[in-house]
Amino acid sequence: MLLTIDVGNTHTVLGLFDGEEIVEHWRISTDARRTADELAVLLQGLMGMHPLLGEELGDGIDGISICSTVPSVLHELRDVTRRYYGDVPAVLVEPGVKTGVPVLTDNPKEVGADRIINALAAVELYGGPCIVVDFGTATTFDAVSARGEYVGGAIAPGIEISVDALGVRGAQLRKIELARPRSVIGKNTVEAMQSGILYGFAGQVDSVVERMARELADDPVEVTVIATGGLATMVLGESSVIDEHEPWLTLIGLRLVYERNVARG
């Protein structure tokens, strides 16, 4: 079985693949202070609950694929794979790892590994041209050409960042639950903030995607728009441009990268 680990700025998502099927997944907070030993204990606790795995750490795992936007966590995970999974082939997505995705930006090395992995999975699942909208700590928009090339993208503050900023900078505002209000016209401060966040972000997504699609293809209708990320479900019902929702897009991309970099026996 293949263990995939996607380390984001706020959350870390883990997926367990049996062939091409994801059979289990977990979401934990990302903590840059965790050591390799602490991460190993955490992994053992999570995977120890799955019936397809044995009781020993690494028992039943025959491959590992990792990407991280947090360098310190990637360093510790590299240590985890070396010390606790020494006999298991591991792919850590970094410069030099084959993804099969040409990166056409000014400085390819500055593009987050997760964004390249998302582009790979999107083309594999839906073909190009396409746009991936990832609702995470930041809301990212990634454009992929018809030939599967990563063309570039846009980055905006994420939903939770915006909520936190309102609570900190607004004298009479506070942090609120991310939920759908009763109506667009809020009847109280909480509903007014919920309305501004939800419908504001939906409008942002529609506007950025429509403009990006016009640059990406002669016929914008040909561009497939895929939503992913932990907060995608909030906006799905309000955006008019999203065609597909794939919550495990990054994990699927990690599986594909593993297959491209580890020779099969």
Backbone hydrogen bonds, N-H to C=O, Kabsch-Sander energy under -0.5 kcal/mol:
donor,donor_aa,acceptor,acceptor_aa,energy
2,L,17,F,-2.3
3,L,63,G,-2.7
4,T,2,L,-0.6
4,T,15,G,-3.1
5,I,65,S,-2.5
6,D,13,V,-3.1
7,V,5,I,-0.6
7,V,67,C,-2.8
8,G,6,D,-0.7
8,G,11,H,-2.2
12,T,28,I,-3.3
13,V,6,D,-2.6
14,L,26,W,-2.8
15,G,4,T,-2.6
16,L,24,E,-2.8
17,F,2,L,-3.0
17,F,15,G,-0.5
18,D,21,E,-2.9
19,G,17,F,-0.6
21,E,18,D,-1.5
23,V,16,L,-2.8
23,V,21,E,-0.7
24,E,16,L,-1.1
26,W,14,L,-2.4
28,I,12,T,-2.7
30,T,10,T,-2.7
31,D,29,S,-0.6
34,R,31,D,-1.7
39,L,35,T,-2.4
40,A,36,A,-2.2
41,V,37,D,-2.1
42,L,38,E,-2.2
43,L,39,L,-2.5
44,Q,40,A,-2.3
45,G,41,V,-2.2
46,L,42,L,-2.1
47,M,43,L,-2.8
48,G,44,Q,-1.8
49,M,46,L,-1.2
50,H,47,M,-1.5
53,L,50,H,-1.4
54,G,59,D,-1.1
59,D,56,E,-2.1
61,I,58,G,-1.9
62,D,1,M,-2.6
62,D,60,G,-0.6
63,G,1,M,-1.0
64,I,89,P,-1.9
65,S,3,L,-2.5
66,I,91,V,-2.9
67,C,5,I,-2.2
69,T,7,V,-2.2
73,V,70,V,-0.7
74,L,70,V,-2.0
75,H,71,P,-2.1
76,E,72,S,-1.6
77,L,73,V,-2.7
78,R,74,L,-2.1
79,D,75,H,-1.4
80,V,76,E,-2.1
81,T,77,L,-2.5
82,R,78,R,-1.7
83,R,79,D,-2.8
84,Y,80,V,-2.7
85,Y,80,V,-0.9
85,Y,81,T,-0.6
88,V,85,Y,-2.1
91,V,64,I,-2.6
92,L,90,A,-0.5
93,V,66,I,-3.2
93,V,91,V,-0.6
94,E,92,L,-0.6
97,V,94,E,-2.2
104,L,102,P,-0.6
104,L,150,Y,-3.1
110,E,107,N,-2.0
111,V,108,P,-1.4
115,R,112,G,-0.7
116,I,112,G,-1.4
117,I,113,A,-2.4
118,N,114,D,-2.3
119,A,115,R,-1.9
120,L,116,I,-2.2
121,A,117,I,-2.3
122,A,118,N,-2.7
123,V,119,A,-2.2
124,E,120,L,-2.1
125,L,121,A,-2.5
126,Y,122,A,-3.0
127,G,122,A,-0.7
127,G,123,V,-1.3
130,C,144,V,-2.2
131,I,224,T,-2.6
132,V,142,D,-2.5
133,V,131,I,-0.5
133,V,226,I,-3.1
134,D,132,V,-0.6
134,D,140,T,-2.4
135,F,133,V,-0.6
135,F,228,T,-2.8
136,G,134,D,-1.2
136,G,138,A,-2.0
139,T,156,A,-2.6
140,T,134,D,-2.0
140,T,138,A,-0.7
141,F,154,A,-2.9
142,D,132,V,-2.4
143,A,152,G,-3.1
144,V,130,C,-2.9
145,S,149,E,-2.5
148,G,145,S,-1.7
150,Y,102,P,-3.1
151,V,143,A,-2.4
151,V,149,E,-0.9
152,G,143,A,-1.0
154,A,141,F,-2.2
156,A,139,T,-2.6
158,G,137,T,-1.2
162,S,158,G,-2.0
163,V,159,I,-2.1
164,D,160,E,-2.7
165,A,161,I,-2.5
166,L,162,S,-2.1
167,G,163,V,-2.0
168,V,164,D,-2.0
169,R,165,A,-2.9
170,G,166,L,-2.0
171,A,169,R,-0.6
173,L,170,G,-1.3
179,A,177,E,-1.4
186,G,184,V,-1.1
192,A,188,N,-2.5
193,M,189,T,-2.3
194,Q,190,V,-2.5
195,S,191,E,-2.6
196,G,192,A,-2.2
197,I,193,M,-2.5
198,L,194,Q,-2.7
199,Y,195,S,-2.1
200,G,195,S,-0.7
200,G,196,G,-1.0
201,F,197,I,-2.2
202,A,198,L,-2.1
203,G,199,Y,-2.1
204,Q,200,G,-2.0
205,V,201,F,-2.7
206,D,202,A,-2.4
207,S,203,G,-2.4
208,V,204,Q,-2.8
209,V,205,V,-2.6
210,E,206,D,-2.2
211,R,207,S,-2.1
212,M,208,V,-2.6
213,A,209,V,-2.9
214,R,210,E,-1.5
215,E,211,R,-1.1
216,L,212,M,-1.8
217,A,213,A,-1.9
222,E,219,D,-2.2
223,V,220,P,-1.5
224,T,129,P,-2.0
226,I,131,I,-2.9
226,I,224,T,-0.6
227,A,244,E,-2.9
228,T,133,V,-2.4
231,L,135,F,-1.8
232,A,229,G,-1.5
234,M,231,L,-1.1
235,V,231,L,-0.6
235,V,232,A,-1.1
236,L,232,A,-1.7
237,G,233,T,-0.6
238,E,235,V,-1.8
239,S,235,V,-1.8
243,D,225,V,-2.0
244,E,225,V,-2.2
246,E,227,A,-2.4
249,L,246,E,-1.5
252,I,248,W,-2.6
253,G,249,L,-2.2
254,L,250,T,-2.2
255,R,251,L,-1.9
256,L,252,I,-2.1
257,V,253,G,-2.4
258,Y,254,L,-2.2
259,E,255,R,-2.1
260,R,256,L,-1.5
261,N,257,V,-1.1
261,N,258,Y,-0.8
262,V,258,Y,-1.9
263,A,261,N,-0.6
